[in-house]
Structure formats: C-alpha cells, structure tokens
Amino acid sequence: MAFEGLAEKLQETFKKLRGKGKLTEKDVKEALREVRMALLQADVNYKIVKGFVKNIQEAAVGGDVLKSITPGQQVIKIVHEELVKLLGSTVSKLELKGPKPQVIMLIGLQGAGKTTTAGKLAAHLRKSGRNPLLVACDIYRPAAIKQLQIVGKQIDIDVFALDNEKSVVKIAEQARHYAVEQANDIIIVDTAGRLHIDDLLMEELEALKGLLNPDETLLVVDAMTGQDAVNVADTFNKQIGISGVIMTKLDSDSRGGAALSIREVTGCPIKFVGMSEKMSGLETFYPDRMASRILGMGDVLTLIEKAQTALDLEEMQKLEERIRKDRFTFTDFLSQLEQMKNMGPLDQMLGMIPGLGNAKQLKNLRVDEKELKHIEAIVKSMTPEERDKPEIINGSRRKRIARGSGTTVQHVNRLLKQFSQTRRMLKQVNQLGRGGKSNKFKFPFM
C-alpha cells in the first residue's frame, strides 16, 4: 500500500497526542522528533524534512494551539496542511491549449514504465472525449514498438510506428501528419529511455521537443526508486524542461519519499500516479486527498469517483430489485465481484474509508486476492442452473465443481455455506426494511 510505513508511524505518533487533554511544548517537540524520523526513514530529502518540521513547530507551539480545547487535533490539522503544501497544494491538471493535434511527450529512464503509462494516459483521455494517437519513438529497446502496439490493442487505440526508421524526429513528423489525416486531436509520444542519463539521450529528447513543441512534457518516474527518482527529475527538468511528473508504482511504494520530495526539489507538480497494473490504474494526483490517506483520514471523494466509473447503475438497480424479491443468486454475486474488481485492489478501497485508514487496521482487514480468485473460479465452474439454484448442488456436483476450479471440495462447501448465510441475512434485512421507511440497498454486496 502507498505510504504504508510512513502512514503507520505518523498515525501512531498522533494517536499519543490525541490521548492527551493538554499539550506542552515538550509534547509537541517529542512528537515532531518522531515525525522527523518517520520522514527520513521514508526516504524523504533531508533538507525538506528539516523545513517541514520547522514549519510545523512554529505553528504548533503557538499559544492558541496549546490552549485550545483539542490541542492534539490542532497539531494534526497543521501537519495535514503542511503535507498538502509539500505535495503541491492544489491538483495540477494537463495544460492542453495549443493547436490540434496537441502533443504530450513522455520522457524518463528505462524501466520507469513509460510505455504502459502512455497506454493508461491514452485511455484516461479518451474517457473525457479525446481521440488520442500513440506514437512509438523508442527505436532502441528491443520489442519496444511491439509492446506499445500490444498496449494500444488492449485499449483499442491506434499506434503510429515506422519499423525501419532510425530518426525519431522523422517518426514524429510523419506521426503528426497521420494524426491530422485520422482526426486524432492529441498525440502521446513514447520516447526512448536509458538505464542512466547520458548526453545522447538528452540531445535526442531536445531535438524531439524542439520539433514537436509539446503542450506537456511529462517525466515518468518509478516511485520505488526513492531519492533516485527525485535526482532524475531534477536533472531532466534542468536539461530538458518538464511540465509535470507521472509517478508509477505508487501502490507498491510503502515509503513514499519520492512523492513527498519531488515537488519541492523540482518545482514541478505530480500530475498523475500509477496505482495498479490495469489500464484503468492511472489516477489524477490530489495533494489534499493523498495527505488525508497518509494521516488515516480516508479519501471518500476518490472512492466515490471510482464507484461511479466502475459500477453499473442499471445493474445495481436490478440487483436491488432481486434482493427485495429474495432472488439473489451466484450469477448476481459474480457480477458484483467483477464490478468491485474494476474499482481496483480492495486494500486500496478500504484505505479510502475514514476510520479504516489506520495501517494496522488495514493489515487485519486485508483481503486475500488469491482467495477471491478461488471463489471466482468456483462460481464459474458451476452450471447456469447451479448458480441460480445452489440448493441442487449435491456431493457429486461439488466434486465436479472443485475439479473444474482447481480447488477442493472443502473450498466449495465453505463458499456454499457462506452464500447461504448471506442470503438469509439479506432476507432478514429486507423484511426489516419493509417495516421501516426504506428497504433500498445503497452499496453492492461483495
């Protein structure tokens, strides 16, 4: 989970503050000492940590805070505000104001995830009504063009490539003409990376940028490389000039040092973050929401946005009707499981719920994705009749389902028992609802 280590340490520190009815200057200094250590262990730049803690201390030891009714909460509010500033204060959206086709140029080192990110960004822009074209300008890495073509096919977006052309400038020139002919209103250029920054890479990127005059030059960095990502961003910004950063693999980075340092060091905003391997796993970066997640305050707005995108409202209404008529089946269950999976990893969803953002709580609540795959395999191994009428599943059918799903009869028995209990519970809730003002279900069953 993103920022897991940092979040756990900060939340433990602030739990101690909340437990005190009155705070002294010594209490605040001790808490800030722990905050300092937590940030350094998260691989946040030392100078940034020093300034961050100094700002909090100046605001937190003021008389109004220490004499307030809830001084612990006041200190946490100050930390939240400073975190938001560190992460960029406000959301930084794409600036696409040039003549069409507009151009986004993706740059970065090899292995940062540029090609996959190009596909994710194209899918993201298409949702807002754009017609993107992916352009393969990585002519050095083996199979780079093929990889972009596979990504494009996955999301049904056109890819422009010239297999035998050795000049990226010529490829970009022809790609622009092609985009005009095909009515593509935006071009996303996937450039070549290197294992390290070198003069040849920089010269090529400068030539490409000079030709394309891109609306956005976005640096793709791997969050898990920590301060190396920050150093790379600083170098690229000074030599090429970048308009923003896309941080990949943030969902796998338990420390978060790069995300907390990159804006302060480069002055460039984080515009997107990669939160899963799926093509839908690119999120707009909201500094205030990320700060809330780190401090265990949840992120309800992102959760709602994900639900609105992933959940089928018409299907939800049909499900509600089926539950009211006591007709909830394994087919309904499978449909709900698919929709929930589209929202992203379940531990991320839980972390967005206020009160469940605490890292230790999430460890106890963490859903075993492997177990979910077993459940899905079991349901898919049932016949349509068995899904609708699980009561007909006898001993021989259970053996067949277990073989078909690669599980055991015990797995099948457990799922059938849990499903039976769930149906009884839904029936009871439905009966209670009839006696009240409403019997509508607002959230999907999972």
RONUMAR-767099 format. One line per 8 residues: their letters; for each residue x, y, z of C-alpha. Coordinates in steps of 0.001 Angstrom, whole numbers. Example, Ala and Ser with C-alpha at 12.3 -4.5 7.8 and 13.67 -1.06 7.14 Angstrom:
AS	12300/-4500/7800  13670/-1060/7140 $
//
This chain:
MAFEGLAE	0/0/0  1225/3509/-821  2969/5253/2109  2218/2251/4363  5353/2534/6508  5140/6319/6844  1392/6258/7483  1729/3708/10271 $
KLQETFKK	4446/5667/12079  2680/9036/11776  -660/7634/12884  945/6024/15959  2613/9329/16831  -619/11314/16561  -2570/8702/18490  -429/9622/21505 $
LRGKGKLT	-1201/13320/21023  -4950/12702/20771  -4869/10872/24079  -3658/13940/25962  -6142/16527/27182  -3462/19185/27381  -240/19551/25395  3017/21151/26434 $
EKDVKEAL	5751/22455/24168  7766/19387/25189  4967/17065/23997  4944/18763/20587  8743/18590/20258  8764/14872/21101  6036/14205/18563  7896/16180/15903 $
REVRMALL	11073/14241/16635  9142/11072/15760  7708/12757/12656  11231/13709/11575  12454/10119/11968  9417/8726/10129  10002/11039/7152  13721/10270/6981 $
QADVNYKI	13000/6532/7115  10520/7086/4276  13475/8390/2215  12302/11997/2131  15028/14512/1279  16796/15672/4479  16520/19420/3705  12818/19034/3030 $
VKGFVKNI	12292/17182/6321  14144/19911/8201  11995/22687/6705  8779/20686/7097  9317/20039/10815  10409/23635/11418  7185/24978/9845  5035/22665/11957 $
QEAAVGGD	6872/23525/15159  6488/27276/14599  2742/26893/14064  2118/24213/16701  3791/25767/19733  1728/28937/19420  -448/29762/22413  -3720/29366/20512 $
VLKSITPG	-2910/25733/19717  -1632/24610/23103  -4524/26305/24924  -7232/25048/22564  -9858/22511/23638  -8392/19814/21361  -4681/20638/21011  -3834/17182/19631 $
QQVIKIVH	-6312/17619/16783  -4989/21123/16119  -1435/19800/15699  -2668/17074/13320  -4517/19740/11302  -1281/21721/10994  636/18610/9877  -2089/17873/7307 $
EELVKLLG	-1857/21419/5915  1941/21215/5668  1720/17804/3959  -677/19237/1395  1777/22096/699  4645/19623/340  2673/17502/-2129  1744/20506/-4263 $
STVSKLEL	-1193/22322/-2590  -3636/22046/-5493  -4381/19491/-8196  -2365/20195/-11355  -4274/19230/-14495  -2986/18828/-18037  -2466/22127/-19861  -3597/21379/-23418 $
KGPKPQVI	-4078/24761/-25090  -2045/24502/-28289  -3395/23866/-31799  -4665/20366/-32512  -3315/17779/-32627  -1959/18666/-29208  1152/16827/-28042  2116/15081/-24810 $
MLIGLQGA	5692/13867/-24696  6603/11178/-22158  10261/11021/-21099  12249/9134/-18455  14708/6363/-17767  14295/2802/-18957  12147/675/-16652  10114/3562/-15239 $
GKTTTAGK	7006/2359/-17085  6685/4918/-19915  5108/2571/-22460  2428/1240/-20111  1822/4762/-18819  1352/6003/-22392  -1489/3489/-22780  -3031/4399/-19418 $
LAAHLRKS	-2889/8100/-20269  -4492/7487/-23675  -7313/5506/-22031  -7750/8275/-19451  -8004/10994/-22112  -10465/9009/-24219  -12859/8968/-21241  -13016/12757/-21491 $
GRNPLLVA	-13942/12607/-25183  -10466/12907/-26732  -9229/10854/-29699  -5578/10062/-28874  -2857/8580/-31072  62/6687/-29526  3424/7289/-31230  6313/4806/-30911 $
CDIYRPAA	9550/6817/-30687  11555/4244/-28727  13684/2782/-31514  16409/1328/-29296  14870/-1013/-26750  14156/-4463/-28213  10418/-5025/-28780  9538/-1526/-27501 $
IKQLQIVG	7414/-790/-30574  5721/-4184/-30304  4967/-3546/-26626  3271/-226/-27425  1251/-1911/-30192  81/-4582/-27733  -897/-1872/-25231  -2749/9/-27978 $
KQIDIDVF	-4635/-3118/-28994  -5619/-3734/-25354  -7339/-372/-25126  -8359/-149/-28809  -6270/2944/-29549  -4280/3446/-32758  -464/3284/-32644  1771/5023/-35183 $
ALDNEKSV	5128/3297/-35774  7793/3119/-38513  9733/-100/-38004  12774/702/-40158  13114/4421/-39461  16148/5355/-37341  15320/9032/-36818  12820/9784/-34058 $
VKIAEQAR	12396/13303/-35469  11166/11882/-38808  8863/9443/-36994  7367/12330/-35006  6967/14452/-38157  5077/11730/-40004  3030/10901/-36893  1745/14481/-36797 $
HYAVEQAN	647/14303/-40466  -1008/10948/-39799  -2865/12351/-36778  -4267/15193/-38899  -5448/12721/-41567  -7067/10419/-38986  -8646/13266/-36975  -6655/12455/-33828 $
DIIIVDTA	-6821/15531/-31615  -3961/14549/-29317  -634/12730/-29750  1088/10817/-26935  4760/10237/-27750  6515/7294/-26072  10228/8169/-26172  13296/6031/-25605 $
GRLHIDDL	14769/5639/-22149  18236/4647/-20994  19499/2794/-17969  21044/6095/-16899  21064/9698/-18082  23518/10295/-20938  24278/13058/-23465  22907/11095/-26446 $
LMEELEAL	19551/10634/-24720  19324/14310/-23822  20271/15508/-27328  17612/13286/-28895  14930/14486/-26464  15900/18128/-27065  15602/17637/-30854  12229/15909/-30457 $
KGLLNPDE	10930/18594/-28126  12150/21319/-30487  10208/19787/-33365  7005/18925/-31525  6784/21926/-29180  4670/19743/-26852  1837/21103/-24713  3060/18815/-21911 $
TLLVVDAM	6458/17228/-21321  5808/14675/-18603  8553/12814/-16805  7671/9236/-15860  9459/8078/-12687  9316/4926/-10606  8168/5800/-7067  10019/2806/-5633 $
TGQDAVNV	13423/4267/-6568  13013/6911/-3832  15560/9731/-3907  16982/8421/-7203  13644/9379/-8783  13967/12865/-7314  17524/13255/-8659  16431/12042/-12107 $
ADTFNKQI	13534/14522/-12093  15841/17376/-11128  18304/16525/-13928  15636/16141/-16628  13983/19376/-15569  17221/21357/-15731  18321/19938/-19093  15056/19341/-20977 $
GISGVIMT	12416/21198/-19011  9394/19274/-17777  5858/20441/-17103  4956/17690/-14673  5587/14209/-13324  3770/10905/-13605  4756/8651/-10714  4380/4927/-11392 $
KLDSDSRG	4120/2029/-8907  2974/4284/-6067  702/1468/-4893  3822/-661/-4273  5857/2066/-2556  5416/1736/1208  7811/4620/1935  6670/7493/-298 $
GAALSIRE	9867/9575/-129  9857/10418/-3845  6269/11693/-3823  6979/13880/-795  10222/15316/-2212  9789/15726/-5945  7635/18873/-5995  9819/20727/-3520 $
VTGCPIKF	13081/19811/-5319  11991/20383/-8939  9114/22842/-8572  7183/20584/-10973  3835/19096/-9951  2902/15435/-9826  17/15224/-12308  -784/11504/-12240 $
VGMSEKMS	87/8423/-10203  13/4772/-11219  -1974/2808/-8629  -2256/-613/-10305  -1099/-2552/-13359  -4506/-2242/-15053  -5002/185/-17923  -7507/1970/-15691 $
GLETFYPD	-4918/2302/-12919  -3883/5902/-13554  -5211/8477/-11089  -5141/12253/-11103  -2932/13324/-8196  -4780/15262/-5497  -2356/16576/-2807  -5093/17077/-193 $
RMASRILG	-6553/13594/-708  -3122/11945/-544  -2281/13826/2671  -5548/12586/4178  -4707/8989/3227  -1262/9264/4834  -2784/10519/8095  -5508/7837/8125 $
MGDVLTLI	-8358/10251/7378  -9606/8325/4356  -10361/9579/849  -14094/9430/264  -14093/11592/-2891  -11748/9244/-4780  -13740/6242/-3561  -16973/7788/-4908 $
EKAQTALD	-15319/8631/-8237  -14066/5066/-8606  -17516/3690/-7789  -19188/5988/-10333  -16755/4850/-13019  -16694/1129/-12233  -20224/344/-11064  -23099/-96/-13494 $
LEEMQKLE	-26049/1879/-12087  -28613/-77/-14124  -27183/-3376/-12878  -27226/-2054/-9314  -30922/-1216/-9607  -31672/-4688/-10976  -29707/-6220/-8087  -31653/-4161/-5573 $
ERIRKDRF	-34913/-5470/-7066  -33666/-9081/-6971  -32633/-8749/-3333  -36037/-7345/-2434  -37680/-10347/-4125  -35282/-12784/-2411  -33750/-13852/-5732  -30079/-13115/-5092 $
TFTDFLSQ	-28008/-15771/-6919  -24397/-16710/-7608  -24789/-15027/-11008  -25534/-11751/-9195  -22624/-12371/-6870  -20217/-12900/-9799  -21427/-9695/-11441  -20808/-7733/-8233 $
LEQMKNMG	-17368/-9289/-7813  -16402/-8187/-11338  -17584/-4619/-10700  -15714/-4385/-7400  -12531/-5659/-9069  -12841/-2841/-11625  -12543/-325/-8780  -9012/-1517/-8020 $
PLDQMLGM	-7246/-3534/-5287  -9558/-3978/-2318  -6993/-2907/285  -6779/454/-1544  -10568/784/-1373  -10557/29/2365  -7814/2600/2924  -10075/5312/1483 $
IPGLGNAK	-12787/4756/4082  -12465/7161/7059  -11677/5201/10185  -10132/2340/8227  -7106/4301/7048  -5061/3121/10013  -2274/916/8668  -2598/-1677/11457 $
QLKNLRVD	-6345/-1955/10941  -5829/-2487/7231  -3423/-5341/7911  -6181/-7085/9858  -8792/-6306/7179  -6609/-7072/4160  -8438/-9181/1624  -6639/-12213/219 $
EKELKHIE	-6760/-11647/-3557  -5815/-15302/-4093  -8890/-16389/-2132  -11074/-14132/-4301  -9683/-15834/-7411  -10590/-19221/-5888  -14137/-18005/-5234  -14449/-16672/-8780 $
AIVKSMTP	-13146/-19962/-10230  -15646/-21968/-8144  -18627/-19880/-9283  -17509/-20010/-12931  -17253/-23815/-12681  -20960/-24042/-11824  -23620/-24543/-14486  -26124/-21677/-15002 $
EERDKPEI	-28730/-23776/-13196  -26406/-24356/-10222  -25672/-20635/-9932  -29383/-19827/-9821  -30327/-22782/-7599  -27329/-23618/-5363  -29548/-25938/-3286  -29313/-28566/-6093 $
INGSRRKR	-25530/-28845/-5691  -25116/-32328/-4206  -21983/-34314/-3410  -21122/-35335/-6986  -21689/-31801/-8281  -19416/-30408/-5569  -16631/-32783/-6643  -17058/-31728/-10286 $
IARGSGTT	-17018/-28009/-9361  -13894/-28497/-7231  -12081/-30259/-10099  -13169/-27607/-12605  -11998/-24725/-10403  -8721/-26285/-9271  -9838/-26130/-5648  -11053/-28677/-3096 $
VQHVNRLL	-14496/-29876/-2032  -13838/-28121/1302  -13439/-24808/-578  -16738/-25399/-2392  -18534/-26379/825  -17280/-23265/2616  -18417/-20951/-192  -21867/-22582/-368 $
KQFSQTRR	-22283/-22228/3398  -21206/-18557/3365  -23513/-17837/434  -26455/-19474/2197  -25782/-17381/5316  -25575/-14216/3203  -28911/-14929/1511  -30553/-15448/4913 $
MLKQVNQL	-29059/-12186/6178  -30273/-10265/3103  -33735/-11751/3531  -33841/-10629/7186  -32652/-7126/6308  -35242/-6954/3533  -38035/-7969/5929  -36916/-5337/8429 $
GRGGKSNK	-36837/-2757/5629  -40475/-3390/4780  -41437/-2274/8270  -39329/902/8027  -39135/3882/5739  -36805/2361/3185  -35552/-1058/2161  -33151/121/-510 $
FKFPFM	-29553/-1130/-605  -27140/1681/-1309  -23967/-378/-1703  -23151/-3520/-3734  -22837/-6852/-1996  -19307/-8223/-2106 $
//
